[in-house]
């Protein structure tokens, strides 16, 4: 195993590497042509800001089909009957994926047209030309400006036709809708209660902000989404299970002693052929797999107790390389720097292309958050076994805080708002890491002279799991539900007094006081219209106005055409009539 001197040398090398990364960053950030890489938030337009209004929208899915009413009429009638005092308006979900592709293609053609027009304005002696074949490498050579203009006109006609088809085709309407309410209180009640006796229809949940909606996925049927989730869960299980085989082999080679044991031919420089070397590696791998597949139950605690301390050197090295130098390399952004300058040299044609090339995207939660949780696991496991490892993890967290704080402020652009909804999963995984560390501690102590105390340690994971269950029941609802009540019950444990302030109602009252003349229905009328129906910002015509007029007319109250009385046992406010009571 490595000595403290070896670890000190490795720590010095990695600290020096981190300082070199920081020094290079300090030099590169001073160059004006690198500002769009290291400070893209200075240039990006349309950064996220707090919405003026939020929280009064509900997404309803699995709207049951009805032969008498369209989806829009059915949604409106259902909520006016079941939420008569709070329902305001709604917007059905359209399958506009094909239309979105046409709009995207048109924007690309317009970008090329701007490029050729700019090129022609700089040199009017010759008009720019292009080939119409694949990637502009083959085909007939034509006038670039005229060709792109004709393509835009063609796409404009196709967009108009597809838009008309979507708005008039009942099959393009999905069994889902965004429903807006007059108050947050009404939206909270609807989103957090079951709407029908049949739990598979009229499913409600909080709606994301319009800018956070992934419109392509809304067109996927609910059954298809459930099947996809099942397939992904099964694939993830088998991927994780079979990935343990290479992990077991790599872990056996984590130190010099393990390499000498599993591959003794590596003790001296071999003078054999490549075929014999491959044969030795194959045999060593098979032996490792055989030994890992037939463990003795009685030897598991002893194996764990011996193996965990031996891997401390490996994890210390891993923390220094990945945690110190790796996090310091994050601020250098070497890969985005190279990619941006390559795009800027070869692909950027207009200012819009430059904005797309410099867009850093959002913070990589898919990689950063698991990394932090992994370091939590390492720290908890070795806190008792090898406390010498803890300062290395502490340095990592301090360095990561400074660097990621800079990246979040100056670089990454937040793409969506989760409202801390992921925290219950993070809390559960931290508790899982704590339980793992306690089980490993029990295995370690069972190999020492204090083996008699091992049974008393069983209380640790039991209490930890109980604590997790308590936190899950006590605090998780705050992350997945919208609280109606701001304050708890009276101190004497009785029912809340009438003077208890409701959080949702309080926000509604404040907004009404700040904006007493706000036309709420007009404000929310087109909040959840698919972006392709809001008109093309690049177009000079008014082709986006006609659809918007249709949406405004679509929410006018309509009399119900329903013949069945199964879901409407109470009088309907739309039709003006009354439904007879059910027998």
HUCORVEN-V835976 format. One record per residue. N is the residue number from 1. RES is the residue in three letters. PHI is phi as a letter, one per 40 degrees, with the letter a starting at -180 (999 if undefined). PSI is psi in degrees with one decimal (* if undefined). D_FIRST is the distance of its C-alpha to the first C-alpha in whole Angstrom. Layout:
N&RES&PHI&PSI&D_FIRST + N&RES&PHI&PSI&D_FIRST
This chain:
1&UNK&999&157.5&0 + 2&UNK&c&146.1&4 + 3&UNK&c&171.4&7 + 4&UNK&c&-33.4&10 + 5&UNK&c&-41.9&11 + 6&UNK&c&-42.4&10 + 7&UNK&c&-38.3&10 + 8&UNK&c&-41.1&14 + 9&UNK&c&-43.9&15 + 10&UNK&c&-39.4&14 + 11&UNK&c&-40.6&16 + 12&UNK&c&-41.7&19 + 13&UNK&c&-44.5&19 + 14&UNK&c&-36.2&19 + 15&UNK&c&-40.1&22 + 16&UNK&c&-39.5&24 + 17&UNK&c&-43.0&24 + 18&UNK&c&-40.5&25 + 19&UNK&c&-35.8&28 + 20&UNK&c&-43.4&29 + 21&UNK&d&-44.5&30 + 22&UNK&c&-37.5&32 + 23&UNK&c&-43.2&33 + 24&UNK&c&-39.9&34 + 25&UNK&c&-42.7&36 + 26&UNK&c&-31.4&38 + 27&UNK&c&-45.9&39 + 28&UNK&c&-33.7&40 + 29&UNK&c&-18.0&41 + 30&UNK&c&-14.6&44 + 31&UNK&c&126.3&46 + 32&UNK&d&-33.5&48 + 33&UNK&c&-6.1&48 + 34&UNK&b&1.2&44 + 35&UNK&c&-34.7&46 + 36&UNK&c&-11.2&46 + 37&UNK&c&-43.2&43 + 38&UNK&c&-17.9&41 + 39&UNK&b&55.5&44 + 40&UNK&c&-23.3&46 + 41&UNK&c&-17.0&47 + 42&UNK&c&-22.4&50 + 43&UNK&b&-28.5&51 + 44&UNK&c&141.1&51 + 45&UNK&b&153.6&54 + 46&UNK&g&37.7&55 + 47&UNK&c&156.8&51 + 48&UNK&c&141.7&51 + 49&UNK&a&166.8&53 + 50&UNK&c&132.5&54 + 51&UNK&c&151.4&57 + 52&UNK&c&-35.6&60 + 53&UNK&b&144.3&61 + 54&UNK&a&161.7&58 + 55&UNK&g&-2.3&58 + 56&UNK&b&27.2&61 + 57&UNK&b&142.5&60 + 58&UNK&b&137.4&59 + 59&UNK&c&120.6&58 + 60&UNK&b&130.5&60 + 61&UNK&b&168.4&59 + 62&UNK&f&47.6&61 + 63&UNK&c&123.7&64 + 64&UNK&c&144.4&66 + 65&UNK&c&150.4&69 + 66&UNK&a&134.2&73 + 67&UNK&c&-17.5&76 + 68&UNK&c&-23.9&78 + 69&UNK&b&151.2&75 + 70&UNK&c&171.6&73 + 71&UNK&c&-41.8&69 + 72&UNK&c&-46.2&70 + 73&UNK&c&-38.8&74 + 74&UNK&c&-44.1&72 + 75&UNK&c&-45.6&69 + 76&UNK&c&-44.4&72 + 77&UNK&c&-41.8&74 + 78&UNK&c&-45.3&71 + 79&UNK&c&-28.3&70 + 80&UNK&c&-29.4&73 + 81&UNK&c&-42.7&74 + 82&UNK&c&-21.3&71 + 83&UNK&b&60.4&70 + 84&UNK&c&-28.9&73 + 85&UNK&c&-11.3&73 + 86&UNK&b&-21.4&69 + 87&UNK&c&137.2&69 + 88&UNK&b&-61.4&70 + 89&UNK&a&179.0&69 + 90&UNK&a&167.4&67 + 91&UNK&a&118.4&66 + 92&UNK&c&160.5&65 + 93&UNK&c&129.3&62 + 94&UNK&b&146.7&63 + 95&UNK&c&89.8&62 + 96&UNK&b&29.0&62 + 97&UNK&c&-41.7&59 + 98&UNK&c&-41.2&61 + 99&UNK&c&-38.0&63 + 100&UNK&c&-37.3&60 + 101&UNK&c&-39.0&59 + 102&UNK&c&-41.2&62 + 103&UNK&c&-40.5&62 + 104&UNK&c&-41.5&59 + 105&UNK&c&-38.6&60 + 106&UNK&c&-40.2&63 + 107&UNK&c&-36.9&61 + 108&UNK&c&-43.5&59 + 109&UNK&c&-39.7&62 + 110&UNK&c&-35.4&64 + 111&UNK&c&-42.3&61 + 112&UNK&c&-37.9&61 + 113&UNK&c&-42.2&65 + 114&UNK&c&-38.6&64 + 115&UNK&c&-46.8&62 + 116&UNK&c&-34.6&65 + 117&UNK&c&-39.1&68 + 118&UNK&c&-40.1&66 + 119&UNK&c&-39.0&65 + 120&UNK&c&-34.2&69 + 121&UNK&c&-26.6&70 + 122&UNK&c&-27.3&68 + 123&UNK&a&91.5&70 + 124&UNK&c&4.4&73 + 125&UNK&c&-33.0&75 + 126&UNK&b&137.3&73 + 127&UNK&c&140.9&72 + 128&UNK&c&146.0&68 + 129&UNK&b&166.0&68 + 130&UNK&a&162.3&65 + 131&UNK&c&142.2&65 + 132&UNK&c&-1.6&65 + 133&UNK&c&-163.5&63 + 134&UNK&c&121.1&59 + 135&UNK&f&20.9&57 + 136&UNK&g&19.9&60 + 137&UNK&c&-16.7&60 + 138&UNK&a&174.8&63 + 139&UNK&h&-177.5&66 + 140&UNK&c&144.2&69 + 141&UNK&c&125.1&69 + 142&UNK&b&170.0&71 + 143&UNK&c&122.2&71 + 144&UNK&c&-42.9&68 + 145&UNK&c&-45.2&70 + 146&UNK&c&-38.5&72 + 147&UNK&c&-47.2&70 + 148&UNK&c&-34.8&67 + 149&UNK&c&-44.4&70 + 150&UNK&c&-36.9&72 + 151&UNK&c&-39.0&68 + 152&UNK&c&-40.5&68 + 153&UNK&c&-41.1&72 + 154&UNK&c&-45.5&71 + 155&UNK&c&-33.8&68 + 156&UNK&c&-41.2&70 + 157&UNK&c&-43.3&72 + 158&UNK&c&-38.0&70 + 159&UNK&c&-42.7&68 + 160&UNK&c&-42.0&72 + 161&UNK&c&-44.3&72 + 162&UNK&c&-37.0&69 + 163&UNK&c&-41.5&69 + 164&UNK&c&-38.3&73 + 165&UNK&c&-41.4&71 + 166&UNK&c&-43.0&68 + 167&UNK&c&-24.5&71 + 168&UNK&b&-10.2&73 + 169&UNK&c&114.9&72 + 170&UNK&c&-26.9&71 + 171&UNK&c&-17.8&68 + 172&UNK&c&-9.7&66 + 173&UNK&c&123.1&66 + 174&UNK&c&155.0&63 + 175&UNK&c&56.1&63 + 176&UNK&a&158.5&62 + 177&UNK&a&152.7&63 + 178&UNK&c&122.3&62 + 179&UNK&b&128.8&64 + 180&UNK&b&147.0&65 + 181&UNK&b&161.5&66 + 182&UNK&c&-29.7&68 + 183&UNK&b&156.4&66 + 184&UNK&c&-32.8&62 + 185&UNK&c&-45.4&63 + 186&UNK&c&-38.9&65 + 187&UNK&c&-38.6&62 + 188&UNK&c&-41.3&59 + 189&UNK&c&-43.0&62 + 190&UNK&c&-42.2&62 + 191&UNK&c&-23.6&58 + 192&UNK&b&17.7&57 + 193&UNK&b&158.1&60 + 194&UNK&c&129.1&61 + 195&UNK&c&-19.8&64 + 196&UNK&b&159.1&65 + 197&UNK&c&-31.4&65 + 198&UNK&c&111.7&64 + 199&UNK&c&-1.2&60 + 200&UNK&c&-2.7&59 + 201&UNK&b&161.3&62 + 202&UNK&f&51.6&62 + 203&UNK&c&129.2&59 + 204&UNK&b&146.7&58 + 205&UNK&a&164.0&55 + 206&UNK&c&137.5&55 + 207&UNK&c&136.8&55 + 208&UNK&c&164.6&53 + 209&UNK&c&150.5&54 + 210&UNK&d&-35.6&56 + 211&UNK&c&-14.8&54 + 212&UNK&c&-1.0&51 + 213&UNK&c&130.4&53 + 214&UNK&c&95.1&52 + 215&UNK&c&-30.9&55 + 216&UNK&c&-37.3&54 + 217&UNK&c&-21.0&52 + 218&UNK&c&-22.1&55 + 219&UNK&c&-3.4&57 + 220&UNK&c&127.1&55 + 221&UNK&d&151.5&57 + 222&UNK&c&-40.5&55 + 223&UNK&c&-40.9&55 + 224&UNK&c&-38.3&53 + 225&UNK&c&-41.9&51 + 226&UNK&c&-40.9&50 + 227&UNK&c&-40.5&50 + 228&UNK&c&-40.0&47 + 229&UNK&c&-40.5&45 + 230&UNK&c&-43.7&45 + 231&UNK&c&-43.9&44 + 232&UNK&c&-39.8&41 + 233&UNK&c&-42.9&40 + 234&UNK&c&-44.8&40 + 235&UNK&c&-39.8&38 + 236&UNK&c&-39.0&35 + 237&UNK&c&-49.8&35 + 238&UNK&c&-34.7&34 + 239&UNK&c&-44.4&32 + 240&UNK&c&-40.1&30 + 241&UNK&c&-49.2&30 + 242&UNK&c&-17.9&30 + 243&UNK&c&-14.6&27 + 244&UNK&c&-23.3&25 + 245&UNK&c&-54.1&24 + 246&UNK&c&-30.1&23 + 247&UNK&c&-41.5&20 + 248&UNK&c&-39.2&19 + 249&UNK&c&-43.7&19 + 250&UNK&c&-40.2&17 + 251&UNK&c&-31.8&15 + 252&UNK&c&-17.9&14 + 253&UNK&b&23.5&13 + 254&UNK&c&-12.5&10 + 255&UNK&a&170.4&7 + 256&UNK&c&-41.0&8 + 257&UNK&c&-39.5&8 + 258&UNK&c&-38.0&10 + 259&UNK&c&-42.6&12 + 260&UNK&c&-32.2&13 + 261&UNK&c&-44.3&14 + 262&UNK&c&-25.1&16 + 263&UNK&b&73.0&17 + 264&UNK&c&-19.9&17 + 265&UNK&c&-10.4&20 + 266&UNK&c&-0.4&18 + 267&UNK&c&-35.1&16 + 268&UNK&b&163.0&19 + 269&UNK&c&118.4&22 + 270&UNK&c&146.9&24 + 271&UNK&b&38.3&28 + 272&UNK&b&172.6&29 + 273&UNK&c&166.1&31 + 274&UNK&c&-31.8&30 + 275&UNK&c&-41.5&31 + 276&UNK&c&-38.6&29 + 277&UNK&c&-44.9&26 + 278&UNK&c&-34.6&27 + 279&UNK&c&-42.5&28 + 280&UNK&c&-44.6&25 + 281&UNK&c&-40.7&23 + 282&UNK&c&-44.9&26 + 283&UNK&c&-41.8&25 + 284&UNK&c&-41.1&21 + 285&UNK&c&-43.4&22 + 286&UNK&c&-40.7&25 + 287&UNK&c&-40.1&23 + 288&UNK&c&-43.3&21 + 289&UNK&c&-39.7&24 + 290&UNK&c&-42.5&25 + 291&UNK&c&-31.3&23 + 292&UNK&c&-21.0&22 + 293&UNK&c&-18.0&26 + 294&UNK&b&59.5&27 + 295&UNK&c&146.5&25 + 296&UNK&c&131.8&26 + 297&UNK&c&-33.9&27 + 298&UNK&c&-22.5&26 + 299&UNK&c&-7.6&23 + 300&UNK&c&-49.6&22 + 301&UNK&d&-41.5&22 + 302&UNK&c&-41.0&19 + 303&UNK&c&-43.5&17 + 304&UNK&c&-44.8&17 + 305&UNK&c&-32.0&16 + 306&UNK&c&-38.6&13 + 307&UNK&c&-37.7&12 + 308&UNK&c&-50.2&13 + 309&UNK&c&-32.1&10 + 310&UNK&c&-24.7&8 + 311&UNK&c&2.4&9 + 312&UNK&c&-40.5&10 + 313&UNK&c&-40.2&7 + 314&UNK&c&-45.2&9 + 315&UNK&c&-32.1&12 + 316&UNK&c&-44.0&12 + 317&UNK&c&-40.9&12 + 318&UNK&c&-42.4&15 + 319&UNK&c&-40.4&17 + 320&UNK&c&-40.7&17 + 321&UNK&c&-53.6&18 + 322&UNK&c&-39.5&20 + 323&UNK&c&-46.4&21 + 324&UNK&c&-65.1&22 + 325&UNK&c&-37.1&23 + 326&UNK&c&-44.9&24 + 327&UNK&c&-36.2&27 + 328&UNK&c&-33.2&28 + 329&UNK&c&-21.1&29 + 330&UNK&c&-39.1&31 + 331&UNK&c&-24.2&33 + 332&UNK&c&-32.5&33 + 333&UNK&f&52.4&35 + 334&UNK&c&-44.8&34 + 335&UNK&c&-50.9&35 + 336&UNK&c&-32.0&38 + 337&UNK&c&-45.7&39 + 338&UNK&c&-44.0&40 + 339&UNK&c&-40.7&41 + 340&UNK&c&-45.6&44 + 341&UNK&c&-33.3&45 + 342&UNK&c&-45.3&45 + 343&UNK&c&-41.3&47 + 344&UNK&c&-29.3&49 + 345&UNK&c&-38.7&50 + 346&UNK&b&-33.7&51 + 347&UNK&b&-27.8&52 + 348&UNK&c&124.3&53 + 349&UNK&b&-33.9&57 + 350&UNK&b&175.3&58 + 351&UNK&c&-31.1&57 + 352&UNK&c&-40.0&56 + 353&UNK&c&-37.4&54 + 354&UNK&c&-39.5&52 + 355&UNK&c&-39.1&51 + 356&UNK&c&-35.0&50 + 357&UNK&c&-30.8&47 + 358&UNK&c&-6.1&46 + 359&UNK&c&116.0&46 + 360&UNK&c&-12.5&42 + 361&UNK&g&-165.3&43 + 362&UNK&c&167.2&41 + 363&UNK&c&136.4&38 + 364&UNK&c&80.2&35 + 365&UNK&c&-28.1&35 + 366&UNK&c&-20.5&34 + 367&UNK&b&-38.4&31 + 368&UNK&c&-43.7&30 + 369&UNK&c&-44.1&31 + 370&UNK&c&-33.4&28 + 371&UNK&c&-44.2&26 + 372&UNK&c&-42.8&27 + 373&UNK&c&-35.0&27 + 374&UNK&c&-39.7&23 + 375&UNK&c&-33.0&22 + 376&UNK&d&-45.0&24 + 377&UNK&c&-46.1&22 + 378&UNK&c&-44.6&19 + 379&UNK&c&-41.3&20 + 380&UNK&c&-37.4&22 + 381&UNK&c&-43.1&19 + 382&UNK&c&4.8&17 + 383&UNK&c&-35.9&19 + 384&UNK&c&-36.5&19 + 385&UNK&c&-52.1&16 + 386&UNK&b&81.5&14 + 387&UNK&c&-17.8&17 + 388&UNK&d&-21.0&15 + 389&UNK&c&-22.4&15 + 390&UNK&c&-40.6&18 + 391&UNK&d&-32.2&19 + 392&UNK&c&-40.1&18 + 393&UNK&c&-37.2&20 + 394&UNK&c&-42.3&23 + 395&UNK&c&-39.0&23 + 396&UNK&c&-47.2&23 + 397&UNK&c&-38.1&26 + 398&UNK&c&-45.4&28 + 399&UNK&c&-40.9&28 + 400&UNK&c&-37.4&29 + 401&UNK&c&-46.4&32 + 402&UNK&c&-44.9&33 + 403&UNK&c&-47.4&33 + 404&UNK&c&-26.4&34 + 405&UNK&c&-43.2&37 + 406&UNK&c&-42.5&38 + 407&UNK&c&-40.3&38 + 408&UNK&c&-37.0&40 + 409&UNK&c&-40.5&42 + 410&UNK&b&-18.1&43 + 411&UNK&b&-70.0&41 + 412&UNK&c&140.0&41 + 413&UNK&b&118.1&45 + 414&UNK&c&124.5&45 + 415&UNK&c&-19.9&46 + 416&UNK&a&162.8&47 + 417&UNK&b&120.1&47 + 418&UNK&b&-10.1&45 + 419&UNK&f&38.9&46 + 420&UNK&g&24.8&43 + 421&UNK&c&-17.7&43 + 422&UNK&c&-8.1&40 + 423&UNK&c&-39.4&39 + 424&UNK&d&-36.8&39 + 425&UNK&c&-40.4&37 + 426&UNK&c&-44.0&34 + 427&UNK&c&-42.9&35 + 428&UNK&c&-37.4&34 + 429&UNK&c&-33.1&31 + 430&UNK&c&-41.0&30 + 431&UNK&c&-40.2&31 + 432&UNK&c&-40.4&29 + 433&UNK&c&-38.0&26 + 434&UNK&c&-40.5&27 + 435&UNK&c&-42.1&28 + 436&UNK&c&-44.0&25 + 437&UNK&c&-36.7&22 + 438&UNK&c&-39.1&25 + 439&UNK&c&-40.9&25 + 440&UNK&c&-34.9&21 + 441&UNK&c&-39.5&21 + 442&UNK&c&-40.5&24 + 443&UNK&c&-37.1&21 + 444&UNK&c&-46.3&19 + 445&UNK&c&-28.3&21 + 446&UNK&c&-18.4&23 + 447&UNK&c&-4.7&20 + 448&UNK&b&-175.9&20 + 449&UNK&c&-15.7&23 + 450&UNK&c&32.4&25 + 451&UNK&c&-25.4&26 + 452&UNK&c&-22.0&29 + 453&UNK&c&-4.6&29 + 454&UNK&c&-42.9&28 + 455&UNK&d&-31.1&31 + 456&UNK&c&-23.1&32 + 457&UNK&c&-10.6&29 + 458&UNK&c&-25.6&31 + 459&UNK&c&-26.2&34 + 460&UNK&c&-57.6&31 + 461&UNK&c&-32.0&31 + 462&UNK&c&-46.7&35 + 463&UNK&c&-36.3&36 + 464&UNK&c&-43.7&34 + 465&UNK&c&-38.4&36 + 466&UNK&c&-41.0&39 + 467&UNK&c&-40.3&38 + 468&UNK&c&-42.0&37 + 469&UNK&c&-40.2&41 + 470&UNK&c&-47.9&43 + 471&UNK&c&-38.1&41 + 472&UNK&c&-42.4&42 + 473&UNK&c&-29.9&46 + 474&UNK&c&-39.4&46 + 475&UNK&b&-21.8&45 + 476&UNK&c&-36.6&45 + 477&UNK&d&-26.5&48 + 478&UNK&c&-20.5&48 + 479&UNK&c&-17.1&46 + 480&UNK&b&-8.0&48 + 481&UNK&b&154.1&52 + 482&UNK&c&118.1&54 + 483&UNK&c&131.8&55 + 484&UNK&c&-33.5&59 + 485&UNK&b&130.6&59 + 486&UNK&c&-39.5&58 + 487&UNK&b&151.5&58 + 488&UNK&c&-175.5&57 + 489&UNK&c&170.8&60 + 490&UNK&d&159.5&62 + 491&UNK&c&-25.9&60 + 492&UNK&c&2.5&62 + 493&UNK&g&4.0&61 + 494&UNK&c&-168.2&64 + 495&UNK&c&153.4&65 + 496&UNK&c&142.1&64 + 497&UNK&c&161.7&67 + 498&UNK&c&-17.9&69 + 499&UNK&c&2.3&68 + 500&UNK&c&131.8&65 + 501&UNK&c&133.0&64 + 502&UNK&c&130.8&62 + 503&UNK&c&-47.4&59 + 504&UNK&c&-45.0&61 + 505&UNK&c&-35.9&64 + 506&UNK&c&-43.4&63 + 507&UNK&c&-40.0&62 + 508&UNK&c&-41.6&65 + 509&UNK&c&-41.6&67 + 510&UNK&c&-40.6&66 + 511&UNK&c&-37.8&66 + 512&UNK&c&-33.6&69 + 513&UNK&c&-36.2&70 + 514&UNK&c&-35.5&68 + 515&UNK&b&73.3&70 + 516&UNK&c&-24.5&73 + 517&UNK&b&14.3&75 + 518&UNK&c&128.2&72 + 519&UNK&c&92.5&73 + 520&UNK&c&-40.5&70 + 521&UNK&c&-41.9&71 + 522&UNK&c&-33.0&72 + 523&UNK&c&-38.7&68 + 524&UNK&c&1.5&66 + 525&UNK&d&-48.4&69 + 526&UNK&b&24.1&66 + 527&UNK&c&-37.6&63 + 528&UNK&b&34.1&62 + 529&UNK&c&138.8&63 + 530&UNK&d&135.8&61 + 531&UNK&d&-30.4&61 + 532&UNK&c&-15.6&63 + 533&UNK&c&-5.0&66 + 534&UNK&c&5.2&66 + 535&UNK&g&153.0&67 + 536&UNK&c&119.8&65 + 537&UNK&c&-22.7&65 + 538&UNK&c&-10.4&65 + 539&UNK&c&145.9&69 + 540&UNK&c&-15.4&72 + 541&UNK&c&-177.4&74 + 542&UNK&b&36.9&74 + 543&UNK&c&-13.3&73 + 544&UNK&c&-8.3&71 + 545&UNK&c&-38.8&73 + 546&UNK&c&-45.8&75 + 547&UNK&c&-39.8&72 + 548&UNK&c&-38.1&72 + 549&UNK&c&-36.1&75 + 550&UNK&c&-41.5&75 + 551&UNK&c&-38.0&72 + 552&UNK&c&-37.1&74 + 553&UNK&c&-20.6&77 + 554&UNK&c&-21.2&74 + 555&UNK&c&9.5&74 + 556&UNK&c&142.3&77 + 557&UNK&c&133.1&78 + 558&UNK&b&143.5&80 + 559&UNK&c&142.4&81 + 560&UNK&c&142.7&80 + 561&UNK&b&7.0&81 + 562&UNK&c&133.5&79 + 563&UNK&c&-25.4&81 + 564&UNK&c&148.3&79 + 565&UNK&b&16.4&78 + 566&UNK&c&-38.7&75 + 567&UNK&b&-1.5&73 + 568&UNK&b&69.9&76 + 569&UNK&c&1.4&78 + 570&UNK&b&162.5&78 + 571&UNK&d&142.9&81 + 572&UNK&c&131.9&80 + 573&UNK&c&-12.4&80 + 574&UNK&c&-52.6&80 + 575&UNK&c&-16.5&83 + 576&UNK&g&-11.9&85 + 577&UNK&c&-175.4&86 + 578&UNK&b&143.0&85 + 579&UNK&c&131.5&83 + 580&UNK&c&150.8&84 + 581&UNK&c&150.4&82 + 582&UNK&c&147.1&81 + 583&UNK&c&*&82
